[in-house]
Amino acid sequence: QAVARIAQAGGDAVYISGEEAADQVRLRAGRLGLGNAPIRLASATSVRDILTTLGTMSPPAIVVIDSIQTMHSDQIEGAPGTVSQVRGCAFELIRYAKESGAVVVLVGHVTKDGTIAGPRVLEHMVDVVMAFEGERSHQYRILRALKNRFGAVDEIGVFAMAAEGLQEVTNPSMLFLSGRDDPVPGSAVFPALEGTRPVLIEIQALTVRLPSGATPRRAVVGWDSGRLAMLLAVLEARCGLNFATAEVYLNVAGGYRLSDPAADLAVAAALVSALADKPLPHGSVWFGEVSLAGEVRPVAHAPLRLKEAAKLGFTSACGPDPAGESVPGLRYSALRLLPNLVDRVIGQT
């Protein structure tokens, strides 16, 4: 789809498939409504043949190699996909990109844990590493920049899977927020930041009291389990709350994965809300890093997070002091210590 848009905009695009025959690629393009896109299409796996053919034409705007694991070079021993072949083929293609000025996109396989298959040095050879994330059970896919020499890393693009292929989601925050008409205990909204793009995420918590002597369970989806254990310890030690006799379940809605330490305060708010069985104030967002001393510490790009919340109709926010410039239409409450959060949630002040 991306190559077709470049070609339709007047760019010279070349797509080389090493996994599918040219007719198979045409059928897939036709199914997506891109059958008339002026793309130069070829099915080949020999890097020498590919570079020889590219050398006979003027440098195209973009060359896509699908995939680097299927390419091979006669000058290198080993089967396609081996470490030496992947490294050698990538080196030849990167050299062509530098000499010709063409953009070369190497499509690659990933392992079960999401890392790039093949030699680790491949990531260091290229300028940009981008990965598609998303489970089959979810309707969206996230394109994440893991390495970027031309801009901010951790930038994301959100796409929805439709019959016509991937469609851009212009407001990704709405994917990760449920209907907010009836607030429920244990639900907090966190203004996350992916690179320079703010995204509002719903964090859900559930606590279940257990009989005396039972071993409580802690289950986490979408967040670091070690950070949850630390936050529970801080809530018990600094705020006097008792989670020792309760099972704790934490979920980041929509299958999203969070690594931002600014989510600490939102997770704490969801946990306190679930334990007290009191919903958080309607239209509120929460963000801030929590220290072991129970302090709410400042985080990066607070104004950007607040502007995104105000844009989506949220009216109040709680976070560290200071938060920077004020945002029209959004009431901001600074919290210095975690006990202040507990008082606010339980007392609803």
C-alpha positions in Angstrom: 0.0 0.0 0.0 2.8 2.4 0.9 4.7 1.7 -2.3 1.5 2.1 -4.4 0.9 5.5 -2.9 4.4 6.6 -3.7 4.0 5.3 -7.3 0.6 7.0 -7.7 2.1 10.3 -6.6 4.6 10.2 -9.4 7.5 8.4 -7.7 9.4 5.6 -9.4 8.8 2.6 -7.2 10.3 -0.9 -7.5 9.0 -3.9 -5.5 11.1 -7.1 -5.5 9.5 -10.2 -3.9 11.6 -13.1 -2.9 8.7 -15.0 -1.2 5.9 -14.7 -3.8 5.6 -14.9 -7.5 4.8 -11.7 -9.4 1.3 -12.9 -10.2 0.6 -13.5 -6.5 1.7 -10.0 -5.7 -0.6 -8.7 -8.5 -3.5 -10.6 -7.1 -3.0 -9.2 -3.6 -2.7 -5.7 -5.1 -5.9 -6.2 -7.0 -7.7 -7.3 -3.8 -6.6 -4.1 -2.1 -7.7 -1.9 -5.1 -4.1 -1.1 -6.1 -4.0 -3.1 -9.4 -3.4 0.0 -11.5 -0.6 1.4 -9.4 2.5 2.0 -11.7 4.9 -0.2 -9.7 7.9 -2.0 -11.3 7.4 -5.5 -10.0 9.8 -8.5 -10.0 10.3 -11.8 -8.3 13.9 -12.5 -7.6 16.2 -13.7 -4.9 19.7 -13.2 -6.3 21.2 -9.9 -5.0 23.7 -9.8 -7.9 20.9 -10.1 -10.5 18.8 -7.4 -8.7 21.7 -4.9 -8.4 22.6 -5.5 -12.1 19.1 -4.8 -13.2 18.8 -1.7 -11.0 22.1 -0.5 -12.4 20.7 -0.3 -15.9 17.9 2.1 -14.9 17.9 5.6 -13.4 17.7 5.4 -9.6 14.1 4.9 -8.4 12.5 6.8 -5.5 12.1 3.6 -3.5 13.1 0.0 -3.7 11.4 -2.6 -1.5 13.1 -6.0 -0.9 10.6 -8.5 0.5 12.3 -10.1 2.3 16.0 -9.9 3.2 15.9 -13.4 4.6 15.1 -14.8 1.1 18.0 -13.0 -0.6 21.3 -14.8 -1.4 24.6 -13.9 -2.9 26.7 -16.3 -5.0 29.9 -14.9 -3.5 28.8 -15.9 0.1 28.6 -19.5 1.3 25.5 -20.7 3.0 21.8 -21.0 2.4 19.4 -18.0 2.2 18.5 -16.7 5.7 21.8 -17.7 7.3 23.7 -15.1 9.3 26.4 -14.6 6.7 23.9 -14.4 3.8 21.7 -11.9 5.5 24.6 -9.7 6.5 26.3 -9.9 3.1 23.1 -9.2 1.1 22.1 -6.3 3.4 25.6 -4.8 3.0 25.3 -4.9 -0.9 21.9 -3.4 -0.9 22.8 -0.6 1.6 25.9 0.2 -0.6 23.6 0.6 -3.6 21.3 2.9 -1.6 24.2 5.1 -0.6 25.6 5.3 -4.1 22.3 5.8 -6.0 20.4 7.9 -3.4 17.4 5.6 -3.6 15.4 4.7 -0.5 15.8 0.9 0.1 13.3 -0.8 2.4 14.3 -4.2 3.7 11.3 -6.2 4.9 12.5 -8.7 7.5 11.1 -11.6 9.6 10.9 -11.4 13.4 11.3 -14.0 16.0 8.6 -15.1 18.5 9.7 -12.5 21.0 9.5 -9.7 18.4 13.2 -9.2 17.7 14.6 -9.1 14.1 15.5 -12.5 12.8 19.1 -12.9 11.7 22.3 -11.1 12.8 22.0 -8.3 15.4 24.4 -6.3 13.3 21.7 -5.8 10.7 20.0 -3.2 13.0 23.2 -1.3 13.2 23.7 -1.2 9.5 20.5 0.5 8.6 19.3 4.0 9.3 15.7 3.2 10.5 14.2 0.1 12.1 10.4 0.0 12.1 8.2 -2.8 13.4 4.5 -3.7 13.1 2.9 -4.7 16.4 -0.5 -6.1 17.1 -2.3 -9.3 17.9 -4.7 -11.1 15.5 -7.5 -10.6 17.9 -7.2 -6.8 17.8 -8.4 -4.7 14.9 -5.4 -2.3 14.9 -1.7 -2.5 14.1 0.9 -0.2 15.5 3.9 0.8 13.4 6.7 1.7 15.8 10.1 3.2 15.1 12.7 1.3 17.1 15.6 3.2 15.6 15.5 6.4 13.7 18.5 8.5 12.5 16.2 11.1 10.9 13.8 11.8 13.8 12.5 10.8 17.2 12.6 7.2 18.2 9.5 5.4 19.6 7.3 7.3 17.2 4.2 5.4 16.3 1.6 5.2 13.6 -1.7 3.5 14.3 -3.6 1.6 11.6 -6.8 -0.4 11.5 -7.1 -3.6 9.6 -9.9 -3.4 7.1 -11.0 -5.3 4.0 -9.2 -2.8 1.8 -6.0 -3.2 3.8 -4.5 -1.0 6.5 -6.3 2.3 7.1 -4.7 5.2 9.0 -6.3 5.9 12.4 -6.1 9.7 12.8 -7.2 9.7 16.5 -5.6 6.6 18.1 -6.6 7.7 21.6 -10.2 6.6 20.9 -9.0 3.0 20.2 -7.7 2.6 23.8 -10.6 4.3 25.6 -13.9 2.6 26.4 -17.2 4.4 26.7 -16.8 6.8 29.5 -20.5 7.6 30.3 -20.6 5.5 33.5 -17.3 5.6 35.5 -16.4 2.3 37.2 -14.0 1.6 40.1 -10.5 0.7 39.0 -10.4 2.6 35.7 -7.9 5.4 35.1 -6.9 7.3 32.0 -3.2 7.9 31.3 -1.9 10.3 28.7 1.0 8.3 27.3 3.7 9.6 25.0 5.0 7.6 22.1 8.0 9.5 20.8 6.4 12.9 20.3 2.8 11.7 19.9 0.4 11.7 22.9 -2.0 8.8 23.2 -4.7 8.4 25.9 -4.7 4.9 27.4 -7.2 3.3 29.8 -5.7 1.4 32.7 -7.9 -1.1 34.5 -7.4 -2.6 37.9 -9.3 -5.2 39.9 -8.8 -6.3 43.5 -10.4 -9.4 45.0 -10.3 -10.0 48.8 -9.1 -13.5 49.8 -9.7 -15.6 52.9 -7.1 -15.3 55.6 -4.0 -17.4 54.8 -4.5 -17.6 51.1 -1.7 -16.6 48.8 -2.7 -13.6 46.7 -2.1 -13.6 42.9 -0.8 -10.7 40.9 -1.6 -10.7 37.1 -0.4 -8.0 34.7 -1.2 -7.5 31.0 0.5 -4.6 29.2 2.7 -3.3 32.0 5.9 -4.4 33.9 5.1 -6.9 36.7 8.1 -5.7 38.6 6.9 -2.1 38.6 3.5 -3.2 39.8 5.1 -5.1 42.7 7.1 -1.9 43.6 4.0 0.3 43.4 2.0 -2.0 45.6 4.9 -2.0 48.2 4.9 1.8 48.1 1.2 2.0 48.6 1.4 -0.3 51.6 4.4 1.3 53.2 3.7 5.0 52.5 -0.1 5.1 52.4 -1.1 2.3 54.9 -3.2 0.4 52.3 -3.5 -3.3 52.6 -3.0 -5.3 49.4 -1.5 -8.3 51.1 -4.8 -10.1 51.4 -6.1 -9.2 48.0 -5.5 -10.6 44.5 -4.5 -7.8 42.1 -5.2 -7.8 38.4 -4.0 -5.0 36.1 -4.7 -4.6 32.4 -3.9 -1.9 29.8 -6.9 -1.7 27.6 -6.8 -2.5 23.9 -3.8 -4.7 24.1 -1.5 -1.7 24.4 2.0 -2.2 26.0 3.2 0.6 28.4 6.8 1.2 29.4 6.5 4.9 30.3 7.3 5.5 34.0 4.8 8.4 33.9 2.1 5.7 34.1 2.9 5.1 37.8 0.4 7.6 39.1 -2.4 6.4 36.8 -1.8 2.8 37.9 -1.8 3.8 41.5 -5.0 5.7 41.0 -6.6 2.6 39.4 -5.4 0.4 42.3 -6.7 2.7 45.0 -10.0 3.1 43.2 -10.4 -0.6 42.9 -9.5 -1.3 46.5 -11.8 1.4 47.8 -14.5 0.4 45.3 -14.9 4.1 44.3 -14.7 5.3 40.7 -12.3 8.1 39.9 -13.7 11.5 39.0 -15.3 11.6 35.6 -13.3 13.2 32.9 -9.9 13.0 34.7 -6.4 11.9 33.6 -3.5 10.9 35.8 0.2 10.9 35.2 3.5 11.1 37.1 6.4 8.9 38.2 6.3 7.5 41.8 9.5 7.1 43.8 10.1 4.6 46.6 9.7 7.5 49.1 6.1 8.0 47.8 6.9 11.2 46.0 5.2 12.1 42.7 8.1 13.1 40.4 7.9 15.3 37.2 7.9 13.6 33.8 8.8 14.8 30.3 6.4 16.7 28.0 3.6 17.3 30.6 2.0 20.2 28.5 1.8 17.9 25.5 0.0 15.2 27.5 -2.4 17.8 28.9 -3.2 19.3 25.6 -4.2 15.9 24.2 -6.5 15.3 27.2 -8.2 18.6 26.8 -8.6 18.0 23.0 -10.6 14.8 23.8 -12.9 16.5 26.3 -11.2 15.7 29.6 -11.8 18.4 32.2 -9.3 17.6 35.0 -5.8 16.2 35.4 -3.7 15.2 38.4 0.1 15.0 38.2 3.4 16.2 39.5 4.2 19.8 40.4 5.0 21.7 38.3 3.3 20.7 35.1 4.4 23.7 33.0 2.0 26.0 31.1 -1.7 25.8 31.9 -4.1 24.4 29.3 -7.4 26.2 28.7 -10.5 24.1 29.8 -8.4 21.7 31.9 -8.3 22.0 35.7 -4.9 20.8 36.9 -4.2 19.5 40.5 -0.6 19.0 41.5 0.2 16.0 43.8 3.5 16.0 45.7 3.1 12.8 47.6 1.2 9.5 47.0 -0.9 9.9 50.2 -2.3 13.0 48.5 -3.6 10.7 45.7 -5.2 8.4 48.2 -7.0 11.3 49.9 -8.2 12.6 46.6 -9.5 9.2 45.4 -11.1 8.1 48.6 -12.3 11.5 49.7 -13.1 12.6 46.0 -11.6 16.0 46.6 
